[in-house]
Amino acid sequence: MKRLLSLATLYPNASTPRFGTFVARSLEALAARGDWRVTVINPIGVPPVRFGRYRALAEAAVEGIEHRVDVHRPTFPLIPRYGAAFNPRLIARAVLPLAHRLHADEPFDLVDAQFFYPDGPAAARIAEALGLPLAIKARGADISYWGTRGYALRQMREAAGRAAVLLAVSQALADDMAALGLPRDKIRIHTTGLDRDLFRPLDRIECRRRAAAHFGFELPAGAALLVTVGALIPRKGQELVIRALPLLRAAQLLLVGTGPDRDKLHELAFDLGVAERVHFLGSLDHTLLPVVLSAADAMVLPSESEGLANAWVEALACGCPLVISDAGGARELLTAPEAGRIVAREPAAIAAAVQALLSDAPDREAVAAAVERFSWPAHAETLDRIYSPVIA
């Protein structure tokens, strides 16, 4: 039995159950193989005064066995907005006593980090203290955002130098990592997985009816339905999609996700006269997300940066074509015309691409075929092939 100690600040908990679910599914898939025992340390940052959402996060710092994964949630001191440069050190300091105790009880073979910053530098300290090899995974924003911060980049480069292997979710992201000075010869491509039982084409008419009824909006029989899945933050480009709506007569837009831009986006929709066609659905359980994706005519996500977005793969698996920007692994995924369009991050270009898909809608089974290679077992098999030589 091979033993992995995984450090993951992105991981679901009782307070934020949809946060980092893709990380949880990845590690659960590895544990489900039967030849890996996976222990996750999910450090939760809590400021000295536990106010608002931080009180709920502190209460969610519990441990247990979750889907075959042993999960521990120690807290570390967090300075909101200003403490980012110190977070790797603070995380390592909080985690090391626990890591030493767990390693003494049953030794680990490998330490990994599920996000390059702050997880990577913190995991490097832990791996060094335990005398174990290190792997670090990059997912997108950890490179595009933190890689532009000098204090973070210095720590990321040092951690990468200590690591035995680095993982990237797309070739494009691997190129971005190398451009930042991370060692290319250590980088391996490890794309996302997919729950193929959950994400598949469902009856479109029935899903449109269910979505309209569940979320309480009118959806005329001939109206186009668009969906955008992602955090409501500037990088994801929901503003551009809303600005495209006046060019798409009668089209309805479903915004799946939460984030600080919600009020700003609602105000923009009102100013443009399309507020009655923009619906904020919040964070959705994965059992409901396939219904929304199967109901939609297109998933529109003009992100400024991505790795290889799980939302892209999940939409395609439901037979929903994409209208996305040329970000991250977009060109690695959209290799067939049925899968959708890559467009400039401009409202007119977005509207034109949506209109093209509406005028000549691709066969939904053909759309789903674009991601037939994705599954969580395949994802876990690839991860095993990357990790096993490191500990051999």
Backbone torsions as a table, in degrees:
resi	resn	phi	psi	omega
1	MET	NA	119.5	177.1
2	LYS	-85.0	143.3	-173.4
3	ARG	-122.1	125.3	-178.7
4	LEU	-113.4	132.2	169.4
5	LEU	-107.3	114.1	-174.5
6	SER	-111.2	126.5	175.8
7	LEU	-97.7	123.2	-172.6
8	ALA	-143.7	103.0	171.7
9	THR	-74.2	-23.4	174.0
10	LEU	-91.6	101.4	-178.5
11	TYR	-163.9	138.8	-178.7
12	PRO	-67.9	148.1	173.3
13	ASN	-144.0	-178.2	-175.2
14	ALA	-63.8	-29.3	-179.7
15	SER	-81.4	-37.8	-179.8
16	THR	-128.1	75.7	-171.8
17	PRO	-68.8	-16.7	179.4
18	ARG	-100.8	2.2	-176.2
19	PHE	-81.4	117.9	176.9
20	GLY	68.2	30.5	179.8
21	THR	-62.4	-30.2	179.4
22	PHE	-65.1	-31.5	175.7
23	VAL	-69.7	-44.2	179.1
24	ALA	-60.8	-44.8	-179.6
25	ARG	-63.0	-37.5	179.4
26	SER	-62.5	-49.5	-177.4
27	LEU	-72.5	-32.8	175.2
28	GLU	-65.3	-37.0	178.8
29	ALA	-66.1	-38.2	177.6
30	LEU	-66.3	-42.6	179.0
31	ALA	-65.1	-32.5	-177.5
32	ALA	-69.2	-17.2	177.8
33	ARG	-61.5	-32.7	179.6
34	GLY	97.2	-13.7	179.3
35	ASP	-108.2	4.3	175.4
36	TRP	-126.2	136.2	168.2
37	ARG	-106.9	124.7	-172.3
38	VAL	-112.9	127.2	173.4
39	THR	-117.9	127.0	179.4
40	VAL	-108.7	131.7	166.7
41	ILE	-108.3	113.7	-177.2
42	ASN	-108.7	84.6	-178.2
43	PRO	-68.0	135.5	-178.2
44	ILE	-115.0	121.7	-179.9
45	GLY	-79.9	128.5	-179.8
46	VAL	-134.2	125.4	178.9
47	PRO	-70.8	165.0	-179.2
48	PRO	-55.2	-37.7	175.7
49	VAL	-103.9	114.4	-173.3
50	ARG	-87.3	89.3	-177.1
51	PHE	-111.3	158.5	174.3
52	GLY	52.0	-129.7	-175.9
53	ARG	-65.4	-22.6	-178.6
54	TYR	-70.2	-27.4	175.7
55	ARG	-65.3	-43.8	178.4
56	ALA	-65.8	-37.3	177.7
57	LEU	-64.5	-41.9	178.8
58	ALA	-61.7	-38.2	179.0
59	GLU	-70.6	-21.7	179.6
60	ALA	-86.0	-0.6	-178.2
61	ALA	-79.7	70.6	-179.3
62	VAL	-121.4	162.7	-178.9
63	GLU	-119.5	161.9	179.0
64	GLY	167.8	177.9	175.9
65	ILE	-91.1	120.6	-177.5
66	GLU	-125.5	107.4	179.0
67	HIS	54.0	50.9	176.8
68	ARG	74.1	4.6	-179.6
69	VAL	-110.6	131.6	178.3
70	ASP	-84.2	111.2	-172.7
71	VAL	-112.2	129.4	176.1
72	HIS	-120.9	141.2	-176.5
73	ARG	-131.5	74.3	173.6
74	PRO	-72.6	155.3	175.7
75	THR	-98.9	154.7	174.0
76	PHE	-133.6	152.3	-178.1
77	PRO	-69.1	126.8	-176.9
78	LEU	-117.1	135.0	171.9
79	ILE	-108.0	98.7	-175.3
80	PRO	-54.4	135.3	175.2
81	ARG	73.8	-31.6	-171.3
82	TYR	-114.8	-5.9	-172.3
83	GLY	-101.6	11.0	-172.5
84	ALA	-59.4	-37.2	-177.7
85	ALA	-65.5	-25.7	-175.2
86	PHE	-99.5	-8.7	-173.3
87	ASN	-58.8	-42.6	179.2
88	PRO	-57.4	-42.8	-179.4
89	ARG	-67.1	-41.8	-179.1
90	LEU	-67.6	-38.3	177.3
91	ILE	-63.7	-48.3	-178.9
92	ALA	-60.0	-42.0	-179.6
93	ARG	-62.5	-39.3	-179.3
94	ALA	-73.4	-32.3	-172.7
95	VAL	-87.6	-31.5	-171.1
96	LEU	-56.1	-44.0	178.4
97	PRO	-58.5	-42.2	177.8
98	LEU	-65.1	-44.8	-179.2
99	ALA	-61.8	-43.0	177.1
100	HIS	-59.8	-44.5	-178.2
101	ARG	-64.8	-45.5	180.0
102	LEU	-64.3	-40.2	-179.3
103	HIS	-67.3	-35.5	178.1
104	ALA	-68.6	-36.2	-180.0
105	ASP	-69.8	-48.5	178.9
106	GLU	-146.5	106.7	-171.8
107	PRO	-60.1	140.3	174.5
108	PHE	-86.7	161.0	175.9
109	ASP	-104.2	-23.9	-172.0
110	LEU	-155.5	143.9	170.0
111	VAL	-110.7	134.2	172.4
112	ASP	-129.9	161.5	175.9
113	ALA	-119.5	135.3	-174.4
114	GLN	-94.8	4.2	177.9
115	PHE	-157.0	143.9	-169.6
116	PHE	-74.1	-28.9	179.1
117	TYR	-147.6	128.8	7.9
118	PRO	-88.4	-1.9	-172.7
119	ASP	-59.3	-45.1	-174.3
120	GLY	-58.3	-55.8	178.5
121	PRO	-61.4	-36.2	177.5
122	ALA	-65.5	-44.9	179.7
123	ALA	-64.2	-32.7	178.0
124	ALA	-61.9	-41.3	177.7
125	ARG	-63.9	-40.3	-178.7
126	ILE	-68.7	-45.5	179.6
127	ALA	-60.4	-41.0	179.3
128	GLU	-64.7	-42.2	-179.2
129	ALA	-65.2	-33.4	-178.8
130	LEU	-90.2	-8.4	-178.3
131	GLY	70.0	37.4	-175.2
132	LEU	-119.7	154.8	173.8
133	PRO	-67.5	159.8	-172.9
134	LEU	-128.9	140.1	171.3
135	ALA	-126.9	143.3	179.4
136	ILE	-132.1	132.3	179.4
137	LYS	-107.0	135.7	173.8
138	ALA	-104.8	140.6	-174.6
139	ARG	-122.4	-17.5	177.7
140	GLY	148.3	-79.5	-177.7
141	ALA	-64.9	-26.6	177.8
142	ASP	-64.6	-26.1	177.3
143	ILE	-93.1	-49.5	-175.5
144	SER	-68.5	-32.5	-179.2
145	TYR	-94.8	-60.7	-174.7
146	TRP	-69.3	-26.4	178.4
147	GLY	-67.1	-13.5	177.9
148	THR	-95.2	-3.3	177.9
149	ARG	-98.7	118.0	-174.1
150	GLY	-55.8	-45.0	-178.3
151	TYR	-63.5	-36.2	179.0
152	ALA	-74.2	-43.6	-177.6
153	LEU	-60.9	-40.3	178.2
154	ARG	-59.7	-42.9	179.6
155	GLN	-70.5	-36.4	178.5
156	MET	-64.6	-42.3	178.7
157	ARG	-64.3	-41.1	179.0
158	GLU	-64.0	-43.0	178.8
159	ALA	-64.7	-41.4	178.9
160	ALA	-62.4	-34.9	178.0
161	GLY	-65.1	-31.7	178.9
162	ARG	-80.7	-23.0	-172.5
163	ALA	-72.5	148.2	173.6
164	ALA	-81.3	-32.0	-178.2
165	VAL	-152.0	146.1	175.4
166	LEU	-119.2	145.4	-179.1
167	LEU	-119.4	143.9	176.5
168	ALA	-132.8	144.5	-176.5
169	VAL	-81.2	-7.4	176.8
170	SER	-156.6	161.9	177.0
171	GLN	-65.9	-37.3	178.3
172	ALA	-60.5	-40.6	178.4
173	LEU	-67.7	-37.8	176.3
174	ALA	-59.3	-40.8	177.0
175	ASP	-62.8	-40.8	178.3
176	ASP	-64.5	-38.1	178.4
177	MET	-63.6	-45.4	179.4
178	ALA	-62.7	-37.0	179.4
179	ALA	-64.4	-24.6	177.7
180	LEU	-85.1	-2.5	-179.9
181	GLY	94.8	11.5	174.0
182	LEU	-81.0	141.2	-170.9
183	PRO	-65.5	113.1	-177.1
184	ARG	-61.8	-34.7	-175.6
185	ASP	-66.7	-14.9	178.3
186	LYS	-92.8	-9.4	-169.8
187	ILE	-84.8	132.2	174.2
188	ARG	-123.0	144.8	179.6
189	ILE	-86.1	128.0	178.6
190	HIS	-139.9	96.1	-175.9
191	THR	-77.3	175.6	-176.5
192	THR	-73.9	172.4	173.7
193	GLY	-107.3	-171.3	-176.8
194	LEU	-160.0	134.5	172.6
195	ASP	-83.3	98.5	-172.7
196	ARG	-72.7	-21.1	176.0
197	ASP	-74.3	-31.2	-176.6
198	LEU	-89.3	-47.5	-176.0
199	PHE	-97.2	100.8	-179.5
200	ARG	-156.2	159.9	-179.4
201	PRO	-64.8	123.1	174.4
202	LEU	-105.4	168.0	-179.1
203	ASP	-59.4	117.2	-172.1
204	ARG	-63.9	-45.1	-177.3
205	ILE	-63.0	-44.9	179.4
206	GLU	-65.3	-38.9	179.7
207	CYS	-68.2	-36.2	175.3
208	ARG	-61.9	-43.3	179.5
209	ARG	-63.9	-44.9	-178.4
210	ARG	-65.1	-42.6	-179.0
211	ALA	-64.2	-45.2	-179.8
212	ALA	-62.9	-42.1	-179.2
213	ALA	-69.0	-42.9	-176.2
214	HIS	-66.9	-40.4	-174.9
215	PHE	-99.5	-2.8	171.8
216	GLY	70.4	49.1	174.9
217	PHE	-132.7	155.9	178.7
218	GLU	-80.6	135.5	178.6
219	LEU	-136.8	91.2	179.2
220	PRO	-56.1	152.0	-173.5
221	ALA	-54.2	-39.6	-175.7
222	GLY	-96.8	3.1	-174.9
223	ALA	-75.7	137.7	175.3
224	ALA	-72.2	145.8	-179.8
225	LEU	-124.5	120.0	179.0
226	LEU	-112.5	151.6	177.9
227	VAL	-135.6	142.5	173.1
228	THR	-125.0	125.2	-177.0
229	VAL	-115.7	116.7	178.9
230	GLY	163.8	162.0	177.4
231	ALA	-57.9	142.7	-179.5
232	LEU	-82.2	78.5	-178.7
233	ILE	-135.3	156.5	-175.7
234	PRO	-55.0	-37.4	-175.4
235	ARG	-59.5	-29.2	-176.0
236	LYS	-78.8	-20.7	172.2
237	GLY	83.2	22.1	177.5
238	GLN	-60.7	-32.0	178.0
239	GLU	-57.4	-40.9	-179.6
240	LEU	-66.0	-36.2	179.4
241	VAL	-67.3	-43.2	178.4
242	ILE	-63.0	-39.6	178.6
243	ARG	-68.0	-20.8	176.7
244	ALA	-80.8	-19.7	-174.7
245	LEU	-59.6	-39.9	177.9
246	PRO	-59.2	-20.0	178.4
247	LEU	-89.6	-4.3	-178.3
248	LEU	-122.1	85.5	-172.9
249	ARG	-57.5	126.7	174.7
250	ALA	74.2	-3.7	-179.9
251	ALA	-67.1	139.5	177.2
252	GLN	-102.5	144.5	-179.2
253	LEU	-123.2	126.6	175.4
254	LEU	-105.6	122.5	178.5
255	LEU	-103.4	110.9	179.4
256	VAL	-99.8	121.5	179.2
257	GLY	137.2	168.1	177.5
258	THR	-127.8	164.0	177.9
259	GLY	160.2	174.4	-172.8
260	PRO	-69.6	-15.0	-177.1
261	ASP	-87.4	3.6	-173.4
262	ARG	-57.1	-51.0	-177.6
263	ASP	-63.8	-40.6	179.0
264	LYS	-61.8	-42.3	-179.7
265	LEU	-68.3	-38.7	178.1
266	HIS	-63.7	-41.9	178.9
267	GLU	-64.6	-40.3	178.2
268	LEU	-62.4	-44.4	178.9
269	ALA	-60.2	-39.8	178.3
270	PHE	-65.2	-45.2	-179.0
271	ASP	-62.8	-33.0	-178.8
272	LEU	-86.5	-2.7	179.5
273	GLY	75.7	23.1	-178.2
274	VAL	-121.2	15.0	-174.8
275	ALA	-58.4	-33.5	-179.5
276	GLU	-72.5	-9.6	179.8
277	ARG	-107.9	2.6	-179.9
278	VAL	-114.7	123.6	-173.6
279	HIS	-123.6	122.4	-179.3
280	PHE	-92.9	111.7	-174.6
281	LEU	-94.9	-12.3	-177.7
282	GLY	73.9	-160.9	179.9
283	SER	-83.7	129.5	-176.5
284	LEU	-108.8	143.4	169.9
285	ASP	-65.4	148.4	-176.6
286	HIS	-64.6	-18.3	176.8
287	THR	-74.4	-23.8	179.4
288	LEU	-94.9	-27.8	-178.8
289	LEU	-58.5	-41.6	177.9
290	PRO	-61.9	-29.3	177.0
291	VAL	-65.8	-46.0	179.9
292	VAL	-64.6	-43.9	-179.0
293	LEU	-67.0	-38.5	178.9
294	SER	-69.9	-26.7	179.5
295	ALA	-76.7	-25.5	-170.2
296	ALA	-81.0	151.4	173.6
297	ASP	-82.8	-25.8	178.0
298	ALA	-161.6	150.0	171.2
299	MET	-104.6	119.6	-173.1
300	VAL	-111.5	118.3	-176.6
301	LEU	-146.1	84.5	-177.7
302	PRO	-85.2	65.0	-174.7
303	SER	-67.1	149.4	173.0
304	GLU	-72.7	-35.2	178.2
305	SER	-151.3	150.3	176.3
306	GLU	-153.7	167.9	165.8
307	GLY	-95.3	-87.2	166.0
308	LEU	-144.2	99.8	-166.8
309	ALA	-66.0	132.3	174.1
310	ASN	-58.2	-35.7	-179.3
311	ALA	-62.3	-33.6	176.0
312	TRP	-60.5	-50.5	-175.3
313	VAL	-65.2	-43.3	-178.7
314	GLU	-65.1	-39.3	177.9
315	ALA	-64.0	-48.2	179.7
316	LEU	-60.1	-39.9	-179.8
317	ALA	-61.4	-27.7	177.8
318	CYS	-88.3	6.0	179.4
319	GLY	81.2	16.4	-177.3
320	CYS	-101.5	111.6	-178.8
321	PRO	-68.7	161.4	-174.1
322	LEU	-107.4	146.7	162.9
323	VAL	-123.6	104.5	-172.7
324	ILE	-135.6	162.6	178.1
325	SER	-82.5	169.2	179.9
326	ASP	-82.4	69.9	-176.0
327	ALA	-119.8	141.2	174.9
328	GLY	52.2	-130.3	-176.2
329	GLY	-88.2	26.4	-177.8
330	ALA	-55.7	-46.4	-177.7
331	ARG	-73.3	-20.5	175.4
332	GLU	-75.5	-24.6	-177.6
333	LEU	-96.0	-43.1	-178.2
334	LEU	-89.3	76.8	-178.0
335	THR	-101.2	-3.9	177.8
336	ALA	-129.7	144.5	-176.9
337	PRO	-60.8	-28.4	-179.9
338	GLU	-63.2	-26.1	-174.6
339	ALA	-71.8	-20.6	177.1
340	GLY	135.4	-156.0	-172.6
341	ARG	-131.7	143.9	170.1
342	ILE	-104.1	126.0	-171.1
343	VAL	-131.4	163.3	171.9
344	ALA	-68.2	154.7	-179.1
345	ARG	-82.8	64.3	-179.5
346	GLU	-137.0	138.5	-177.9
347	PRO	-54.7	-42.1	-178.2
348	ALA	-64.6	-40.9	179.4
349	ALA	-67.0	-39.4	177.8
350	ILE	-63.1	-47.4	-179.8
351	ALA	-61.3	-40.9	-179.2
352	ALA	-64.7	-40.8	179.7
353	ALA	-67.0	-41.1	176.9
354	VAL	-62.3	-44.9	-178.9
355	GLN	-62.0	-37.7	177.8
356	ALA	-62.9	-41.0	178.3
357	LEU	-68.5	-36.9	179.3
358	LEU	-68.4	-35.1	-178.0
359	SER	-74.3	-28.3	-178.6
360	ASP	-140.3	72.7	-174.2
361	ALA	-65.2	127.9	178.8
362	PRO	-72.1	156.1	175.3
363	ASP	-63.7	131.5	-172.9
364	ARG	-68.7	-32.4	176.4
365	GLU	-68.3	-35.2	177.1
366	ALA	-67.1	-37.4	175.8
367	VAL	-62.0	-47.1	-178.7
368	ALA	-63.3	-29.9	-179.9
369	ALA	-64.6	-20.1	-179.7
370	ALA	-64.1	-20.8	-179.1
371	VAL	-121.2	28.3	-177.2
372	GLU	-65.6	-19.8	-179.6
373	ARG	-79.8	-9.4	-175.3
374	PHE	-91.6	132.2	170.5
375	SER	-163.7	160.1	178.2
376	TRP	-70.6	-38.2	174.7
377	PRO	-60.5	-41.3	177.3
378	ALA	-64.4	-39.0	176.8
379	HIS	-59.4	-46.3	-179.6
380	ALA	-66.6	-37.2	178.9
381	GLU	-62.9	-43.1	178.2
382	THR	-64.1	-41.5	179.3
383	LEU	-62.9	-40.1	176.9
384	ASP	-61.8	-40.7	179.9
385	ARG	-66.2	-29.8	178.6
386	ILE	-79.6	-42.1	-173.1
387	TYR	-81.4	-36.6	-173.3
388	SER	-58.4	-43.2	178.5
389	PRO	-63.6	-26.1	-178.8
390	VAL	-66.2	-33.2	-175.6
391	ILE	-103.3	-0.2	-177.7
392	ALA	-66.1	NA	NA
